[in-house]
Amino acid sequence: MKTVLLIEDDAVLRANTAELLELSGYKVFTASNGITGIEMAKMHRPDIIVCDIMMPELDGYAVLDKLSKNKSTKTIPFIFLSAKTERADVRKGMNLGADDYITKPFTEDDLISAIESRLAKVSILQDLKKNIKQHHSPSSPNEIKTLNDLKNHFEDHGKEFAFKNETVIYNEGDHSNYIYLISKGAVKCYQINELGKELVTALYKEDDLFGYNSFMQNTPYKETAAAIDDTDLFGISIKEFKIILHKNPKLLLELIELLAHNLSAVKEELLQMAYSTVNQKTAATILKFAEKINRKPNDTIKISRSDLASVAGIAPETFIRTLALFKKQGIIKADGRNITVIDIEKLKNIN
């Protein structure tokens, strides 16, 4: 039996709609406001969500936004149910990722047809994905021939980890039991020098691999790794990784190419740090974090000034003064830990 979560603040309409859905063969969960609706969506993982827009405490737009950012609920089909019929309201809902939009008053056929079509679409896509995996996905280490195959293997067979922002994933000196793939979030690796100052050595974003000091041996990590956003990882043990590489020499060559590319990037960054001005280093670092943490460069970066400064190779006090200059020039906005790029072209062309 398919399940529907109905989020509607009007008690009469909620009861009537729930009864209509139950008579049509659905199991129905109901919520009287957006906050409760989000909790129930996470708890019950319904097959589809029907949600009013105009509600107290949390409106339908905010409900969809929060659910779409949660790993367990982001793929659930979502239908808006509202009396709002203006084109701009419809466009806003669909731009946020809604699957359909039903206006009040609605008929039984309107509602059931919308639900059935969305569930059918999900079922078709799931069948297609299953068929593709059966024909193309690696099912054993001997079939992992490319980096993409390897990442699929991480997602299908790796151990799942979740780390809150600023949580340490492993410490320098720990034995490297796992190699990781980032499924959500971002990670920084860093070392502490003899003066106790932190030096960021690498940044990793979604779909990046990290933690590979050695592909063949369980050697201690050379640096500490920490989440710089709420981060989800898949981990494969060094032992399993060795088996995969032993059976797939072409994959090993691809990993060596990846390492060579990373080394070239590090050399380029070292040259930039050596010869760039303070302003250029600061601008490049902001852009780097924007690329690693955000889907769009002008989205807000939530990161400490010390992290930014350590990547730029600049004293925190100097870095803060440069940020103040950029803010005064209208290139960025800075509020506490939040930095927003306003003029990305100016930032790219800082002298």
C-alpha positions as CSV (number, residue, x, y, z in Angstrom):
1,M,0.0,0.0,0.0
2,K,1.4,3.4,-1.0
3,T,1.7,6.0,1.7
4,V,0.8,9.7,1.4
5,L,1.8,12.5,3.9
6,L,-0.8,15.3,3.8
7,I,0.4,18.6,5.4
8,E,-2.6,21.0,5.7
9,D,-3.5,23.4,8.5
10,D,-7.2,23.5,7.7
11,A,-8.7,20.8,9.9
12,V,-11.8,20.2,7.9
13,L,-10.0,20.1,4.5
14,R,-7.3,17.9,6.1
15,A,-9.8,15.3,7.4
16,N,-11.8,15.3,4.1
17,T,-8.8,15.0,1.9
18,A,-7.3,12.2,4.1
19,E,-10.6,10.3,3.9
20,L,-10.7,10.7,0.1
21,L,-7.2,9.3,-0.2
22,E,-7.9,6.4,2.2
23,L,-10.9,5.4,0.1
24,S,-8.7,5.4,-2.9
25,G,-6.4,2.8,-1.3
26,Y,-3.7,4.9,0.2
27,K,-2.3,4.9,3.7
28,V,-2.4,8.5,4.9
29,F,-0.3,10.3,7.5
30,T,-1.4,13.9,8.3
31,A,0.2,16.9,9.8
32,S,-1.4,20.2,10.8
33,N,1.7,22.4,10.2
34,G,5.0,22.5,8.3
35,I,7.2,21.7,11.3
36,T,5.3,18.6,12.2
37,G,5.2,17.7,8.5
38,I,8.9,17.7,8.2
39,E,9.3,15.5,11.3
40,M,6.7,13.0,10.0
41,A,8.4,12.9,6.5
42,K,11.7,11.9,8.1
43,M,10.0,9.4,10.4
44,H,7.7,7.7,7.9
45,R,9.4,8.2,4.5
46,P,6.1,8.4,2.6
47,D,5.9,7.6,-1.1
48,I,4.6,11.1,-1.8
49,I,3.9,14.4,0.0
50,V,0.9,16.7,-0.6
51,C,1.4,20.0,1.1
52,D,-0.5,23.3,1.5
53,I,1.5,26.5,0.9
54,M,-0.1,29.1,3.2
55,M,0.4,27.7,6.7
56,P,1.5,29.2,10.1
57,E,4.9,28.6,11.6
58,L,6.4,27.2,8.4
59,D,4.9,27.6,4.9
60,G,5.0,25.0,2.1
61,Y,7.9,26.6,0.3
62,A,10.1,26.3,3.5
63,V,8.9,22.7,4.0
64,L,10.0,21.7,0.5
65,D,13.3,23.6,0.8
66,K,14.2,21.8,4.1
67,L,13.1,18.3,2.8
68,S,15.0,18.7,-0.4
69,K,18.2,19.3,1.6
70,N,17.7,16.1,3.7
71,K,19.3,13.0,2.3
72,S,16.4,10.7,3.4
73,T,13.6,12.9,2.0
74,K,15.0,14.8,-0.9
75,T,13.8,12.3,-3.5
76,I,10.2,12.0,-2.3
77,P,7.7,13.4,-4.9
78,F,6.2,16.7,-3.6
79,I,2.8,18.2,-4.7
80,F,1.7,21.7,-3.6
81,L,-1.9,22.1,-2.6
82,S,-3.0,25.8,-2.4
83,A,-5.5,28.4,-3.3
84,K,-2.7,30.6,-4.7
85,T,-3.2,30.6,-8.5
86,E,-0.9,33.5,-9.6
87,R,1.6,32.4,-12.2
88,A,4.5,33.7,-10.0
89,D,3.4,31.5,-7.1
90,V,3.2,28.5,-9.4
91,R,6.7,29.2,-10.9
92,K,8.2,29.7,-7.4
93,G,6.9,26.3,-6.3
94,M,8.2,24.5,-9.4
95,N,11.5,26.3,-9.3
96,L,12.0,25.0,-5.7
97,G,11.6,21.4,-7.1
98,A,7.9,20.6,-6.6
99,D,6.6,17.9,-8.9
100,D,3.1,19.3,-9.3
101,Y,0.8,22.1,-8.2
102,I,-3.0,21.6,-7.5
103,T,-5.2,24.6,-6.8
104,K,-8.1,24.8,-4.5
105,P,-10.9,23.9,-4.9
106,F,-9.9,20.7,-6.5
107,T,-11.8,17.5,-7.5
108,E,-11.1,14.0,-6.4
109,D,-9.9,13.2,-9.9
110,D,-7.5,16.2,-9.9
111,L,-5.8,15.0,-6.7
112,I,-5.8,11.2,-7.4
113,S,-4.6,11.7,-11.0
114,A,-1.7,14.0,-9.9
115,I,-0.6,11.5,-7.2
116,E,-0.9,8.4,-9.5
117,S,1.1,10.1,-12.3
118,R,3.9,11.2,-10.0
119,L,4.1,7.7,-8.4
120,A,4.1,6.1,-11.8
121,K,7.0,8.4,-12.9
122,V,9.0,7.4,-9.8
123,S,8.4,3.8,-10.4
124,I,9.5,4.1,-14.1
125,L,12.7,5.9,-13.1
126,Q,13.5,3.4,-10.4
127,D,13.0,0.5,-12.9
128,L,15.3,2.3,-15.4
129,K,18.0,2.9,-12.7
130,K,17.7,-0.8,-11.7
131,N,18.2,-2.0,-15.2
132,I,21.1,0.3,-15.8
133,K,22.8,-0.9,-12.6
134,Q,22.2,-4.5,-13.6
135,H,23.9,-4.0,-17.0
136,H,26.6,-1.5,-16.1
137,S,27.3,-1.3,-12.4
138,P,30.2,-3.2,-11.0
139,S,29.1,-6.2,-8.8
140,S,32.6,-7.4,-7.9
141,P,36.1,-5.9,-7.6
142,N,37.0,-7.5,-10.9
143,E,34.5,-5.2,-12.8
144,I,35.7,-1.9,-11.3
145,K,37.7,-0.5,-14.2
146,T,37.3,3.3,-13.9
147,L,37.1,6.0,-11.2
148,N,33.4,6.3,-11.9
149,D,33.0,2.6,-11.3
150,L,35.0,2.9,-8.1
151,K,32.8,5.7,-6.8
152,N,29.7,3.7,-7.6
153,H,31.3,0.8,-5.6
154,F,31.8,3.2,-2.7
155,E,28.1,4.2,-2.8
156,D,26.8,0.7,-3.2
157,H,29.1,-1.1,-0.7
158,G,30.9,1.4,1.4
159,K,30.3,2.1,5.1
160,E,28.3,5.3,5.7
161,F,29.6,8.0,8.0
162,A,28.0,11.3,9.0
163,F,30.0,14.2,10.5
164,K,28.7,17.6,11.8
165,N,30.4,20.8,10.8
166,E,33.8,21.2,12.4
167,T,34.0,17.6,13.5
168,V,37.3,15.7,13.2
169,I,37.1,12.7,10.8
170,Y,40.6,11.4,11.6
171,N,43.7,12.8,13.3
172,E,47.2,13.0,12.1
173,G,49.0,9.9,13.3
174,D,45.8,7.7,13.3
175,H,46.2,4.5,11.2
176,S,44.5,4.9,7.8
177,N,41.8,2.3,8.0
178,Y,39.6,3.8,5.3
179,I,39.6,5.7,2.1
180,Y,36.6,8.0,1.8
181,L,34.2,9.4,-0.9
182,I,32.3,12.5,0.0
183,S,28.6,12.2,-0.9
184,K,27.6,15.5,0.7
185,G,29.4,18.4,2.3
186,A,33.1,19.4,2.3
187,V,36.3,18.4,4.1
188,K,39.6,20.2,4.9
189,C,42.9,18.5,5.7
190,Y,45.4,20.3,7.8
191,Q,48.6,20.1,9.8
192,I,49.6,21.9,13.0
193,N,53.1,23.5,12.8
194,E,55.6,23.8,15.7
195,L,54.1,27.1,16.7
196,G,50.6,25.5,17.1
197,K,49.2,27.2,14.0
198,E,47.0,25.3,11.6
199,L,48.0,25.0,7.9
200,V,45.2,23.8,5.6
201,T,46.8,21.3,3.1
202,A,43.8,20.3,1.0
203,L,40.1,20.9,0.4
204,Y,37.7,18.3,-0.8
205,K,34.1,18.7,-2.1
206,E,31.2,16.4,-3.0
207,D,32.3,13.4,-5.2
208,D,36.0,13.7,-4.2
209,L,38.1,10.9,-2.8
210,F,40.4,11.5,0.2
211,G,42.3,9.7,2.9
212,Y,44.7,7.9,0.6
213,N,48.2,8.3,2.1
214,S,49.0,4.9,0.6
215,F,46.9,2.7,-1.7
216,M,48.6,-0.4,-0.5
217,Q,49.5,-0.1,3.1
218,N,47.8,0.8,6.4
219,T,50.1,3.7,7.3
220,P,49.4,6.6,9.7
221,Y,47.6,9.6,8.3
222,K,50.0,12.5,7.6
223,E,47.4,15.2,8.4
224,T,44.1,15.7,10.2
225,A,40.8,15.8,8.3
226,A,37.7,17.7,9.5
227,A,34.3,18.5,8.1
228,I,33.7,22.1,7.1
229,D,30.0,21.5,6.6
230,D,27.6,18.8,7.7
231,T,29.2,16.0,5.7
232,D,28.2,12.4,4.7
233,L,30.9,9.9,3.6
234,F,31.2,6.4,2.2
235,G,34.3,4.5,3.4
236,I,36.1,1.5,1.9
237,S,38.7,-0.3,4.0
238,I,42.3,-0.3,2.9
239,K,42.2,-4.1,2.7
240,E,39.3,-4.1,0.2
241,F,40.9,-1.2,-1.7
242,K,44.0,-3.2,-2.2
243,I,42.0,-6.1,-3.6
244,I,40.2,-3.8,-6.1
245,L,43.5,-2.3,-7.3
246,H,45.3,-5.6,-7.5
247,K,42.5,-6.9,-9.9
248,N,42.2,-3.7,-11.9
249,P,45.5,-2.3,-13.0
250,K,43.8,0.2,-15.3
251,L,42.1,1.8,-12.3
252,L,45.5,2.1,-10.6
253,L,46.8,4.1,-13.6
254,E,43.8,6.4,-13.5
255,L,44.4,7.0,-9.8
256,I,48.0,7.8,-10.5
257,E,46.9,10.3,-13.1
258,L,44.5,11.9,-10.5
259,L,47.4,12.2,-8.0
260,A,49.6,13.8,-10.7
261,H,46.9,16.3,-11.5
262,N,46.5,17.1,-7.8
263,L,50.3,17.6,-7.5
264,S,50.3,20.0,-10.4
265,A,47.5,21.9,-8.8
266,V,49.4,22.1,-5.5
267,K,52.5,23.4,-7.3
268,E,50.4,26.1,-9.0
269,E,48.9,27.1,-5.7
270,L,52.4,27.3,-4.1
271,L,53.6,29.6,-6.9
272,Q,50.5,31.7,-6.5
273,M,51.1,32.0,-2.7
274,A,54.8,32.9,-3.4
275,Y,54.2,35.6,-6.0
276,S,50.6,36.9,-5.5
277,T,49.7,40.0,-3.6
278,V,47.8,39.7,-0.3
279,N,44.6,40.8,-2.1
280,Q,45.0,38.2,-4.8
281,K,45.7,35.4,-2.3
282,T,42.6,36.4,-0.4
283,A,40.4,36.6,-3.5
284,A,41.7,33.2,-4.7
285,T,41.0,31.6,-1.4
286,I,37.4,32.9,-1.2
287,L,36.8,31.6,-4.7
288,K,38.4,28.2,-3.8
289,F,36.1,27.7,-0.8
290,A,33.1,28.8,-2.8
291,E,33.9,26.1,-5.4
292,K,34.5,23.4,-2.8
293,I,31.6,24.2,-0.4
294,N,28.8,25.7,-2.6
295,R,27.0,24.7,-5.8
296,K,27.1,28.3,-6.9
297,P,30.1,30.7,-6.3
298,N,27.9,33.5,-5.1
299,D,26.2,31.3,-2.4
300,T,27.0,32.2,1.2
301,I,30.2,30.6,2.5
302,K,30.0,29.6,6.2
303,I,33.6,29.2,7.2
304,S,35.9,30.6,9.9
305,R,38.3,33.4,9.1
306,S,41.2,31.3,10.4
307,D,40.4,28.5,7.9
308,L,40.4,31.0,5.1
309,A,43.6,32.7,6.3
310,S,45.4,29.4,6.7
311,V,44.6,28.3,3.1
312,A,45.7,31.7,1.8
313,G,48.9,31.6,3.8
314,I,48.2,34.9,5.4
315,A,48.1,36.0,9.0
316,P,44.4,36.1,10.2
317,E,44.7,39.8,11.1
318,T,45.9,40.7,7.6
319,F,43.2,38.5,6.1
320,I,40.5,40.2,8.1
321,R,41.7,43.6,7.0
322,T,41.6,42.5,3.3
323,L,38.1,41.2,3.8
324,A,37.1,44.6,5.2
325,L,38.5,46.2,2.1
326,F,36.6,43.9,-0.2
327,K,33.5,44.6,1.8
328,K,34.0,48.3,1.5
329,Q,34.5,48.0,-2.3
330,G,31.2,46.1,-2.6
331,I,32.8,42.9,-3.8
332,I,31.6,40.7,-0.8
333,K,29.3,40.8,2.2
334,A,30.7,39.6,5.5
335,D,28.6,38.9,8.6
336,G,30.3,36.8,11.3
337,R,31.2,33.4,9.7
338,N,29.2,34.1,6.6
339,I,30.8,35.5,3.5
340,T,28.7,36.2,0.3
341,V,30.3,37.0,-3.0
342,I,28.5,40.0,-4.6
343,D,30.7,40.7,-7.6
344,I,32.4,37.5,-8.7
345,E,34.1,39.1,-11.8
346,K,35.7,41.8,-9.6
347,L,36.9,39.1,-7.2
348,K,38.4,37.1,-10.1
349,N,40.3,40.1,-11.4
350,I,41.7,41.5,-8.1
351,N,45.2,42.9,-8.6
